């Protein structure tokens, strides 16, 4: 592609038709030049740079027609799999409707809000629509402040709520926070599952809200102690603090119930949703709260427009969400997630007994974490000295990603490690996954575990090549 500029700049623009025909090396070049170059290097290091050109259900296909199984499921955004045909039809159904029109009340959004109120726990009734999980969290934090008149927030260590300023301020990982400080002041972290620490932070009666995930996703798929969430809610109520449940990753059947809160007898004050709400075809998010809280926050005409979103509640996103909920309920995908998850976890635990490299298996429904041992750092397996430290560092800190790389490159299975814990691989396949597809993944994993010394030395050579390239 040439880079001479004509006066209007249009000659060298890439049109959609051309974009769909780009070769892998061209895509890589464009990403390196105009998007995130370091990410290109990182993905290339573990060969995660295949170009995929088609997707359906659990399967994605590369340009050569090879099938891969997607057991990452966009971190829980693909509960219905890729390109669910009923969702694509739903989008066609509304394609002649106005998609963005602020001067009217959208009927599809109204229906979606009604359905969410009926499915959400307790008295949660009023929804606000936005475009992502981080935005849902931002909206919930703002609601908590305006409704309580307080400023402080309490969050959990190792949590993940998003990377915008507000959401980042309550995300319990220094790596993401440090470069962006100062963040929102008056945010305090407590250990996940620790009621005593929570009560200490609540006791000053300064906290607007405590934000918590019913199962920590990026923290490495961590479940709280039994009864923790319900007790945390009682404590919060006692001190006048709101409880925000972040179900962005756990919602819509992922953990075996429609919302993970249900299994915990938790009725939060505010519930955050996104990811699978859009069925994997539209970006959409929401928070839901009680009528009482919403009135306190935005219940007058002067306050009605204090928090808004241009694309929030657009027709296409709401149509996809309406249809998503309908499919989950029609096919009883919550029960399916539980049954398939129970089977997968039981089989994974058998592998754990057999292979010490697999240190822990945990999760609920089809939200599963596999934790790997860190290998001994004697370095004898690697024949070349100058990349030794890099390989050791990789193996020490990123065992999960090494296993993920092996599953991908050898077995065409897509997984990924959790952001806050690189020794944990997450399995979050679409809820429509078949028993046969689950077995394929189990067999592949067993092969990787049985031959792990071989692939560690291979990673060595991969790292060596990458480093040689970087030095050029």
Beta strands, then each sheet from edge to edge (+ up, - down):
strand 1: 52-56
strand 2: 59-62
strand 3: 67-70
strand 4: 124-130
strand 5: 152-156
strand 6: 187-190
strand 7: 207-212
strand 8: 215-216
strand 9: 222-223
strand 10: 242-246
strand 11: 270-273
strand 12: 285-290
strand 13: 358-364
strand 14: 367-372
strand 15: 413-414
strand 16: 416-418
strand 17: 421-427
sheet 1: 1+ 2- 3+ 15+
sheet 2: 4+ 12- 11+ 10+ 7+ 5+ 6+
sheet 3: 8+ 9-
sheet 4: 13+ 14- 17+ 16-
end
